[in-house]
């Protein structure tokens, strides 16, 4: 307990999945969290948690991102941790020549532009605060290809390189920047899949089962905390061994 005691955190994509689990775990560990999501349901999700300040934010809109970071600035005067987690995926697989431009643009707007805008504004406040830790959400897709997912995989590859480059740029400012890169996890992306499909996916994982959001949140907690003070610029796979194959 108290691994993030008195730390001020922003977590995007906090209404569900990884972001919701990070928010829950981080507050259990003593953090104050600005929990942001484009879904208005975020405003009601944490009414029973006094350590969470919910904010509606579309990460592709610069003015909304600035307003989100200003909540931390005005309420707490600093920012210690950013979990840059908001994301999306393509529901339909496409080969490159078939890819609708509008869907490509949507994925890049959320996954790359959104991550950039959130990191850009959060780093400004971290510089004022004297340091901090950024945890970007990457993917195994940033390391290995999946047919039909060129936009998603290339966007997550961009997150991997953005993480590494930014880590070098801010290493002298006491700001560490890393990314967590999940494989197959039990989040909304699996909703609606039949049991036999879920079993097939589990068989693709050497450990034999699909990861849970708490597994991902535990890694994000470690990178957010001072326990990882000598780690920066890393994109860490958390995939049950799938990338070993």
C-alpha positions as CSV (number, residue, x, y, z in Angstrom):
1,X,0.0,0.0,0.0
2,X,0.9,3.7,-0.4
3,X,3.2,3.1,-3.3
4,X,1.8,6.3,-4.9
5,X,1.0,8.1,-1.7
6,X,0.2,11.8,-2.4
7,X,1.0,11.4,-6.1
8,X,-1.1,13.4,-8.5
9,X,-2.0,11.3,-11.6
10,X,-3.8,11.7,-14.9
11,X,-5.3,8.6,-16.4
12,X,-6.9,8.8,-19.8
13,X,-9.4,6.2,-21.1
14,X,-10.4,5.7,-17.5
15,X,-14.0,4.7,-18.0
16,X,-13.3,1.1,-18.7
17,X,-10.7,-1.6,-19.3
18,X,-7.1,-0.8,-18.4
19,X,-7.8,2.8,-17.5
20,X,-10.5,1.9,-15.0
21,X,-8.3,-0.7,-13.4
22,X,-5.4,1.7,-13.2
23,X,-7.6,4.3,-11.6
24,X,-8.9,1.8,-9.0
25,X,-5.4,0.4,-8.2
26,X,-3.7,3.8,-8.1
27,X,-6.2,5.3,-5.6
28,X,-5.8,2.1,-3.5
29,X,-2.1,2.9,-3.4
30,X,-2.6,6.5,-2.2
31,X,-2.8,8.5,-5.4
32,X,-5.2,11.4,-6.4
33,X,-6.4,10.7,-9.9
34,X,-7.8,12.9,-12.6
35,X,-9.8,10.2,-14.5
36,X,-10.5,11.3,-18.1
37,X,-12.6,9.7,-20.9
38,X,-14.5,10.9,-23.9
39,X,-17.5,8.9,-22.6
40,X,-19.8,11.2,-20.4
41,X,-20.4,8.1,-18.2
42,X,-17.1,8.9,-16.6
43,X,-18.8,11.7,-14.6
44,X,-20.8,9.1,-12.6
45,X,-18.4,6.2,-12.5
46,X,-16.3,7.3,-9.5
47,X,-18.9,9.0,-7.3
48,X,-17.9,6.7,-4.4
49,X,-14.2,7.4,-4.6
50,X,-13.2,10.8,-3.2
51,X,-9.7,10.5,-4.6
52,X,-10.9,10.6,-8.2
53,X,-11.8,13.7,-10.2
54,X,-13.6,12.7,-13.3
55,X,-13.2,14.8,-16.5
56,X,-14.7,14.4,-20.0
57,X,-11.9,14.7,-22.5
58,X,-11.6,13.8,-26.2
59,X,-7.8,13.3,-26.5
60,X,-7.9,14.3,-30.2
61,X,-9.1,17.8,-29.3
62,X,-6.3,20.1,-28.1
63,X,-8.5,22.5,-26.2
64,X,-10.0,19.6,-24.2
65,X,-6.6,18.1,-23.4
66,X,-5.4,21.5,-22.2
67,X,-8.5,21.8,-20.0
68,X,-7.9,18.3,-18.6
69,X,-4.3,19.1,-17.6
70,X,-5.5,22.4,-16.1
71,X,-7.7,20.5,-13.7
72,X,-4.5,19.0,-12.2
73,X,-2.8,22.4,-12.2
74,X,-5.6,24.3,-10.6
75,X,-6.7,21.6,-8.1
76,X,-3.3,20.3,-7.0
77,X,-0.6,22.6,-8.5
78,X,1.4,19.7,-10.0
79,X,1.4,16.4,-11.9
80,X,3.5,13.4,-10.9
81,X,2.2,10.6,-13.1
82,X,0.5,10.4,-16.5
83,X,-1.0,7.1,-17.8
84,X,-1.5,8.0,-21.5
85,X,-4.0,5.2,-22.0
86,X,-6.9,6.3,-24.3
87,X,-7.2,4.1,-27.3
88,X,-9.3,2.3,-29.9
89,X,-9.0,-0.4,-32.5
90,X,-10.2,-1.4,-35.9
91,X,-13.2,-3.7,-35.7
92,X,-12.9,-4.9,-39.3
93,X,-9.6,-6.3,-40.7
94,X,-8.4,-4.7,-43.9
95,X,-5.5,-5.3,-46.2
96,X,-3.6,-2.1,-47.0
97,X,-5.2,-1.6,-50.5
98,X,-8.7,-2.0,-48.9
99,X,-8.2,0.3,-45.9
100,X,-10.8,3.1,-45.7
101,X,-9.0,6.4,-45.3
102,X,-11.5,7.7,-42.8
103,X,-10.9,4.7,-40.5
104,X,-7.1,5.0,-40.9
105,X,-7.4,8.7,-39.9
106,X,-9.6,7.9,-36.9
107,X,-7.1,5.3,-35.5
108,X,-4.1,7.6,-36.0
109,X,-6.0,10.6,-34.5
110,X,-6.8,8.7,-31.3
111,X,-3.7,6.5,-30.9
112,X,-0.9,8.8,-32.2
113,X,-2.2,12.4,-32.2
114,X,-4.1,11.9,-29.0
115,X,-1.2,10.4,-27.2
116,X,1.0,13.2,-28.4
117,X,-1.4,16.0,-27.3
118,X,-1.8,14.4,-23.9
119,X,1.9,13.9,-23.4
120,X,2.7,17.4,-24.7
121,X,0.4,19.2,-22.2
122,X,1.2,16.9,-19.3
123,X,5.0,17.3,-19.7
124,X,4.5,21.1,-19.4
125,X,3.1,20.6,-15.9
126,X,5.6,17.9,-15.0
127,X,8.4,20.3,-15.8
128,X,6.8,22.9,-13.5
129,X,6.5,20.1,-10.8
130,X,10.1,19.1,-11.0
131,X,9.7,15.7,-12.6
132,X,7.4,12.7,-13.0
133,X,6.6,9.5,-14.7
134,X,4.8,8.9,-18.0
135,X,3.3,5.5,-18.8
136,X,2.1,5.2,-22.4
137,X,-0.1,2.3,-23.4
138,X,1.5,0.6,-26.4
139,X,0.7,-2.9,-27.6
140,X,2.3,-6.2,-28.7
141,X,1.2,-4.8,-32.1
142,X,4.1,-2.3,-31.9
143,X,6.5,-5.3,-32.0
144,X,4.8,-7.9,-34.3
145,X,2.4,-7.8,-37.2
146,X,-1.2,-8.9,-37.3
147,X,-2.7,-9.3,-40.8
148,X,-5.6,-6.9,-41.3
149,X,-4.3,-4.4,-38.7
150,X,-1.8,-2.3,-40.5
151,X,-3.2,1.0,-39.1
152,X,-3.3,-0.2,-35.5
153,X,0.1,-1.9,-35.5
154,X,1.9,1.0,-37.2
155,X,0.2,3.4,-34.8
156,X,1.4,1.4,-31.8
157,X,4.8,1.3,-33.4
158,X,4.7,5.0,-33.4
159,X,3.9,5.0,-29.7
160,X,6.9,2.8,-29.0
161,X,9.2,5.3,-30.8
162,X,7.6,8.3,-29.3
163,X,8.2,6.8,-25.9
164,X,11.9,6.2,-26.6
165,X,12.5,9.6,-28.1
166,X,10.7,11.6,-25.5
167,X,12.5,9.6,-22.7
168,X,15.8,10.9,-24.1
169,X,14.5,14.5,-24.4
170,X,13.4,14.7,-20.8
171,X,15.8,12.4,-19.0
172,X,17.7,15.5,-17.5
173,X,14.4,16.9,-16.2
174,X,13.7,14.0,-13.8
175,X,10.9,12.8,-16.1
176,X,10.8,9.1,-16.9
177,X,8.8,7.9,-20.0
178,X,8.0,4.3,-20.6
179,X,5.2,2.2,-22.2
180,X,3.4,-0.9,-21.3
181,X,2.6,-3.2,-24.3
182,X,-0.2,-5.7,-23.7
183,X,-0.9,-8.8,-25.7
184,X,-4.4,-10.5,-25.5
185,X,-6.4,-9.2,-22.5
186,X,-9.9,-9.5,-21.2
187,X,-11.2,-6.1,-22.1
188,X,-14.1,-4.7,-24.2
189,X,-12.3,-5.7,-27.4
190,X,-13.2,-9.3,-26.6
191,X,-16.9,-8.6,-25.9
192,X,-19.3,-10.6,-28.0
193,X,-16.8,-13.3,-28.9
194,X,-18.0,-16.9,-28.7
195,X,-16.5,-19.2,-26.1
196,X,-14.7,-21.3,-28.7
197,X,-13.0,-18.1,-30.1
198,X,-11.9,-17.1,-26.6
199,X,-10.5,-20.6,-26.0
200,X,-8.6,-20.3,-29.3
201,X,-7.2,-16.9,-28.3
202,X,-6.1,-18.3,-24.9
203,X,-4.3,-21.2,-26.7
204,X,-2.2,-18.6,-28.6
205,X,-0.7,-17.5,-25.3
206,X,2.1,-19.8,-23.9
207,X,0.8,-19.3,-20.4
208,X,-2.5,-20.7,-21.6
209,X,-4.9,-17.9,-20.5
210,X,-6.0,-14.4,-21.4
211,X,-4.6,-11.6,-19.2
212,X,-6.8,-9.5,-16.9
213,X,-6.7,-5.7,-16.6
214,X,-5.3,-5.9,-13.1
215,X,-2.2,-7.6,-14.6
216,X,-1.6,-4.5,-16.8
217,X,-2.4,-2.1,-14.0
218,X,0.2,-3.7,-11.8
219,X,2.9,-3.1,-14.4
220,X,1.7,0.5,-14.9
221,X,1.8,1.0,-11.1
222,X,5.4,-0.2,-10.9
223,X,6.4,2.2,-13.7
224,X,4.5,5.0,-12.1
225,X,6.1,4.5,-8.7
226,X,9.6,5.3,-7.5
227,X,10.4,1.6,-7.5
228,X,11.2,2.0,-11.2
229,X,13.4,5.1,-10.8
230,X,16.2,3.7,-13.0
231,X,13.9,2.7,-15.9
232,X,13.2,5.0,-18.8
233,X,12.7,4.8,-22.5
234,X,11.4,1.2,-22.3
235,X,8.5,-0.5,-24.0
236,X,7.7,-3.5,-21.8
237,X,5.7,-6.4,-23.2
238,X,3.1,-8.0,-21.0
239,X,1.7,-10.8,-23.0
240,X,1.9,-14.2,-21.3
241,X,4.9,-15.1,-23.4
242,X,3.2,-14.7,-26.8
243,X,6.1,-12.5,-28.2
244,X,8.5,-15.4,-27.4
245,X,7.0,-17.6,-30.1
